[in-house]
Amino acid sequence: MSQDSTSQLSIKIFKGSIEKYHLIDKVDQAFENPYPTDSLEHLLYRKNWIDTVQWHYEDLIRDPKIDPVEGMKLKRLIDASNQDRTDTVEYIDSYFLNKFKDVEIRNDAKVNSESPAWALDRLSILELKIYHMEEEAIRQDASELHREKCNAKLQVLLTQRKDLCSSIDELLQSISCGSKYMKVYKQMKMYNDEDTNPVLYENKP
């Protein structure tokens, strides 16, 4: 891993994923991860690619003229993407759990309300917001007022990125020195599970 802080490393990887996606800008384009499979970078790149594709799924499904059948197909893709996103977040947390497994936890250590991976999930989404808001802030076929409004929103997003990065790095530093510890709860989503969603288990053959 590079010597960048985790948040700065993540931003570089997220930007690379977003820029790569937009070279073709198609939700069904082939995916190729440039990082080693056993690395944090691999997981972060995969995480942002999922988010980027889903961002554009969400754009497509809001087309007021969408064919209902195609809309339902798209809804299924969004559902699968959400599950993939959750699974990948949990893989990232597993990476950090393993990384910090030998840290001696202090007696006064506190648990954080959000795990490192879910904080990085928010950073991934934020990077997408920044990319697309910047597009709007310079869009030449839009009005000057539109560009000004989007630029003002962009500045807020950039400030949010700075604050979130500080929080992520502080959290990881606290975990590494034992003043905070990780306690990860699996999401246990019920609506995709044939044993817990009544619509699914009541229609089992």
Backbone torsions as a table, in degrees:
resi	resn	phi	psi	omega
1	MET	NA	148.3	179.2
2	SER	-69.7	173.7	-178.8
3	GLN	-86.3	1.6	175.2
4	ASP	-63.4	155.5	169.7
5	SER	-62.6	160.7	-179.2
6	THR	-58.8	-39.3	-178.8
7	SER	-67.4	-41.2	-179.6
8	GLN	-70.1	-38.5	174.8
9	LEU	-60.2	-43.6	-178.8
10	SER	-62.8	-43.8	179.3
11	ILE	-59.6	-44.0	178.9
12	LYS	-59.9	-43.5	-179.3
13	ILE	-68.6	-42.9	179.1
14	PHE	-62.2	-43.4	178.2
15	LYS	-61.1	-42.3	179.4
16	GLY	-61.8	-41.5	178.1
17	SER	-64.3	-46.6	-178.5
18	ILE	-63.3	-44.7	-179.6
19	GLU	-65.7	-39.6	178.2
20	LYS	-62.4	-45.3	179.0
21	TYR	-56.8	-44.2	-172.2
22	HIS	-78.4	-4.0	172.2
23	LEU	-65.1	-35.7	177.7
24	ILE	-107.5	-38.5	175.8
25	ASP	59.8	47.1	177.0
26	LYS	-131.0	133.8	-176.3
27	VAL	-68.0	-21.3	-177.5
28	ASP	-102.7	16.4	178.7
29	GLN	-69.5	157.8	179.4
30	ALA	-66.4	145.3	178.8
31	PHE	-109.9	133.5	176.1
32	GLU	-137.6	123.6	-178.8
33	ASN	-92.8	121.3	-175.8
34	PRO	-81.2	-3.8	-173.9
35	TYR	-104.9	153.5	179.0
36	PRO	-57.6	142.8	-172.2
37	THR	-65.2	-23.1	-177.4
38	ASP	-96.9	17.1	-174.7
39	SER	-108.4	156.7	173.1
40	LEU	-62.6	-37.7	-179.6
41	GLU	-58.1	-40.0	178.4
42	HIS	-59.0	-46.2	-179.1
43	LEU	-66.4	-41.0	-179.3
44	LEU	-66.1	-40.8	179.1
45	TYR	-64.9	-44.5	178.0
46	ARG	-60.5	-43.1	-179.4
47	LYS	-59.3	-48.0	-177.2
48	ASN	-70.8	-32.8	177.8
49	TRP	-62.8	-42.4	176.1
50	ILE	-57.5	-47.3	-179.4
51	ASP	-62.2	-39.7	-177.4
52	THR	-67.8	-45.1	177.0
53	VAL	-62.0	-43.8	-178.7
54	GLN	-66.6	-34.5	175.4
55	TRP	-53.0	-44.2	-177.3
56	HIS	-79.8	-28.7	168.8
57	TYR	-57.4	-44.3	-176.9
58	GLU	-65.7	-33.5	173.7
59	ASP	-64.0	-48.2	-174.7
60	LEU	-63.5	-40.4	-174.3
61	ILE	-71.7	-14.5	178.8
62	ARG	-89.4	4.5	175.2
63	ASP	-64.1	116.8	-177.4
64	PRO	-64.5	-15.9	-179.0
65	LYS	-102.3	11.3	-175.9
66	ILE	-64.2	139.0	175.8
67	ASP	-66.5	131.8	-176.8
68	PRO	-54.8	-39.0	180.0
69	VAL	-65.9	-44.3	178.3
70	GLU	-66.4	-35.0	177.8
71	GLY	-62.9	-39.8	178.4
72	MET	-68.2	-39.0	175.6
73	LYS	-59.4	-42.1	-179.9
74	LEU	-66.7	-38.4	177.1
75	LYS	-60.5	-39.8	177.3
76	ARG	-63.6	-39.8	178.0
77	LEU	-64.5	-39.3	178.3
78	ILE	-65.2	-41.8	177.7
79	ASP	-59.8	-46.4	179.8
80	ALA	-64.6	-38.0	178.4
81	SER	-64.6	-40.8	177.9
82	ASN	-61.2	-40.7	178.5
83	GLN	-66.5	-41.8	178.4
84	ASP	-61.7	-41.5	178.7
85	ARG	-60.7	-48.4	-179.3
86	THR	-61.9	-43.7	179.2
87	ASP	-60.2	-42.2	-178.1
88	THR	-67.5	-38.9	174.8
89	VAL	-58.0	-42.9	-179.2
90	GLU	-67.4	-33.3	174.3
91	TYR	-64.4	-39.5	178.8
92	ILE	-65.0	-42.5	176.4
93	ASP	-63.3	-35.9	177.1
94	SER	-62.5	-37.3	176.0
95	TYR	-59.0	-46.9	-178.4
96	PHE	-70.6	-35.9	176.1
97	LEU	-59.6	-42.5	178.1
98	ASN	-68.3	-40.2	-179.0
99	LYS	-61.4	-39.4	-174.8
100	PHE	-102.2	14.0	-173.2
101	LYS	-63.1	-25.6	-177.1
102	ASP	-98.5	3.2	179.1
103	VAL	-69.9	133.8	176.7
104	GLU	-80.7	117.9	-176.4
105	ILE	-81.9	129.1	-179.9
106	ARG	-69.4	155.6	-179.4
107	ASN	-63.0	-30.3	-178.7
108	ASP	-97.9	15.2	-179.0
109	ALA	-64.4	147.5	-179.9
110	LYS	-119.0	151.2	175.3
111	VAL	-89.8	142.7	179.0
112	ASN	-87.6	147.5	-178.9
113	SER	-69.4	-19.6	-177.5
114	GLU	-129.7	134.4	179.0
115	SER	-75.7	161.7	178.0
116	PRO	-55.9	-41.0	-176.3
117	ALA	-66.8	-37.3	178.7
118	TRP	-71.1	-29.3	173.1
119	ALA	-68.2	-39.9	177.0
120	LEU	-68.4	-30.8	172.7
121	ASP	-58.5	-45.2	179.3
122	ARG	-64.8	-36.0	179.0
123	LEU	-67.3	-37.7	177.9
124	SER	-61.7	-46.8	178.2
125	ILE	-64.6	-39.6	179.9
126	LEU	-62.8	-38.0	179.5
127	GLU	-65.1	-35.1	175.1
128	LEU	-66.8	-41.1	177.1
129	LYS	-60.3	-43.4	-179.6
130	ILE	-62.8	-45.6	-179.4
131	TYR	-58.8	-48.5	-175.5
132	HIS	-77.0	-30.4	176.3
133	MET	-70.6	-34.9	176.5
134	GLU	-64.6	-39.1	175.2
135	GLU	-57.2	-44.6	-178.8
136	GLU	-68.8	-32.9	-177.9
137	ALA	-69.4	-17.9	-179.9
138	ILE	-119.8	9.3	-176.1
139	ARG	-67.1	117.5	-172.1
140	GLN	-74.0	-23.0	179.8
141	ASP	-89.7	6.5	176.3
142	ALA	-99.6	164.3	180.0
143	SER	-73.7	160.9	177.8
144	GLU	-62.0	-37.4	178.5
145	LEU	-62.3	-42.3	177.9
146	HIS	-59.9	-45.9	-178.7
147	ARG	-64.4	-39.1	179.0
148	GLU	-64.3	-43.2	179.5
149	LYS	-63.7	-42.5	-178.7
150	CYS	-69.8	-34.3	177.0
151	ASN	-66.0	-39.0	177.7
152	ALA	-63.5	-41.6	176.8
153	LYS	-65.3	-37.8	178.9
154	LEU	-60.2	-40.2	-180.0
155	GLN	-64.1	-36.9	176.7
156	VAL	-64.9	-43.5	179.1
157	LEU	-62.2	-38.6	179.0
158	LEU	-66.5	-38.0	175.7
159	THR	-66.3	-41.3	177.8
160	GLN	-60.5	-41.2	177.7
161	ARG	-59.7	-45.1	179.7
162	LYS	-60.1	-45.4	-179.4
163	ASP	-65.9	-42.7	-179.2
164	LEU	-65.9	-40.0	177.5
165	CYS	-60.6	-43.6	178.4
166	SER	-60.8	-42.8	-179.1
167	SER	-65.0	-41.7	179.4
168	ILE	-63.1	-47.6	-177.8
169	ASP	-67.5	-36.3	176.3
170	GLU	-65.8	-40.2	178.5
171	LEU	-62.4	-47.3	-179.2
172	LEU	-65.1	-36.4	176.6
173	GLN	-65.0	-42.1	179.7
174	SER	-64.5	-39.4	177.9
175	ILE	-66.5	-40.1	-176.9
176	SER	-66.5	-26.3	180.0
177	CYS	-102.8	2.9	173.0
178	GLY	85.7	5.6	179.5
179	SER	-83.6	-16.3	169.4
180	LYS	-134.1	159.5	178.6
181	TYR	-138.2	156.5	-178.4
182	MET	-87.0	135.3	172.4
183	LYS	-136.4	105.6	-170.7
184	VAL	-104.7	129.4	175.7
185	TYR	-108.0	125.3	174.9
186	LYS	-63.7	148.7	-173.8
187	GLN	-69.3	-30.4	176.6
188	MET	49.3	47.5	178.2
189	LYS	-63.2	137.9	-172.6
190	MET	-99.7	-25.2	-171.2
191	TYR	-76.3	-15.3	176.0
192	ASN	-94.9	-3.7	-172.5
193	ASP	-97.9	122.5	-178.6
194	GLU	-65.0	-16.6	-179.5
195	ASP	-92.5	-13.2	-175.7
196	THR	-123.1	-16.1	176.1
197	ASN	-93.4	113.3	-175.3
198	PRO	-60.6	-31.4	177.9
199	VAL	-62.9	-35.1	-179.8
200	LEU	-80.2	-47.8	-174.6
201	TYR	-74.3	-22.4	176.8
202	GLU	-78.4	-13.1	179.4
203	ASN	-111.3	14.1	175.5
204	LYS	-65.7	141.7	178.9
205	PRO	-67.4	NA	NA
